[in-house]
Amino acid sequence: MTQLSKFSLSGIALPQNAEGMLDEICEHFVEHSEVRRTTGGAWLKSDIGEASIRLEQGRLLIELASPSEAALQMSRNILAEHLYYFAGEEPFELSWSVPAPPVPLPNIHEVTVVSAENVTPHMRRVKFACADVAPFIGDGIHVRLLVPPKGRAPVWPSFRADGRIAWPEGEDELLVRVYTIRAVDVARRELWIDFLQHPAEGVPTPGADFARDVLPGERVALMGPGGGGIPQSARILLAGDEAALPAMARIVAEVPAGTRVQAIIEVADAAEEQPLACSGELDLRWLHRACYPAGGASDVLAGAICDAIRATESDTYVWIACERSAIRPVRELLKERGHDRKQMYVAWYWERQ
């Protein structure tokens, strides 16, 4: 552990297959942290701290260290949530030298709705007033939107003793959805989030419904930020559909001057295009599903992305987010090419039913 990591914590995980879980930890976090696998253990480092995990007699012995108490609690939370997810339905226990305090999470920010307006026919922007926008500047562009039930005082989540999140239940249950902070207006102390208004009928869209119906003055909360930031590379390939458009637009707007960005963005039609400001060199291509051949919706975007990857230099940062079926051939191609995993972000944001 480094000298800067002054806040520390130890834990013991008892999975059914300790070595298999250690493999999953390394496989998952390599895209988000610096990971070093050793014989019988692993070491992980991120912006919020370090984790040393040692395999011993079927147990995982965990040592966490962070530069602040808040960072330490968030580091524990992230690891605990993932360990329980990796365990699935198998027996699993996790305990810590000091149980997590039952207090509100340190990364919850109460915000007030300022306005809501349509950016395009199917993209609605909600602006939130936030007392402190500093945490939303720089790395970490995604947040969880927490909406309390109408007519009830909000009850925000806290920590369980094992480090996981204790979510309010029953009448206090929150609407929770993940979104991208589209822009940060420092002067006005505002955060902007764009909500895709799904055109399909009969599909539950609670997040889109919130953006459609919300009124100025309503109070909600944002949890985060997290989930990656602006890629640090001289060349970036961005590709995705409108579900990922807010994230791509944020990246395009904040890359340093001189960055070469190629973007492929799929939307319904020309009316869904948005002007994207960029201080770098932007090569932007819009794809319109309205022009696709019948039954070819999932193939066109995936094909365009794969063609672009084949034409890119090996040191290009590849950022891809879209529907799940389009992601599969992209991941296969990147693996086949041996693309550096630290130079890519590949995720599916939704799944076609």
ABEGO torsion letter per residue (X at the ends): XBAABABBBBBBBBBABAAAAAAAAAAAAAAABBBBBBBGBBBBBBAAEBBBBBBBGGBBBBBBBBABAAAAAAAAAAAAAAAAAAAEABBBBBBBABBBBBBBBAABBBBBBABBBBABAABBBBBBBBABAAAABEBGABBBBBBBBBGBBBBBBBBBAAGBBBBBBEAABBBBBBBBBABBBAAAGBBBBBBBBBABBGBBBAAAAAAAABBBGBBBBBBOBBGEBBBBBABBBBBEBAAAAAAAAAAAAABBBGBBBBBBBBBABAAABBBBBBABBBBBBBBBAAABBBGAAAAAAAAAAAAAAAABBAABBBBBBBBAAAAAAAAAAAAAAGBBAAABBBBBABBBX
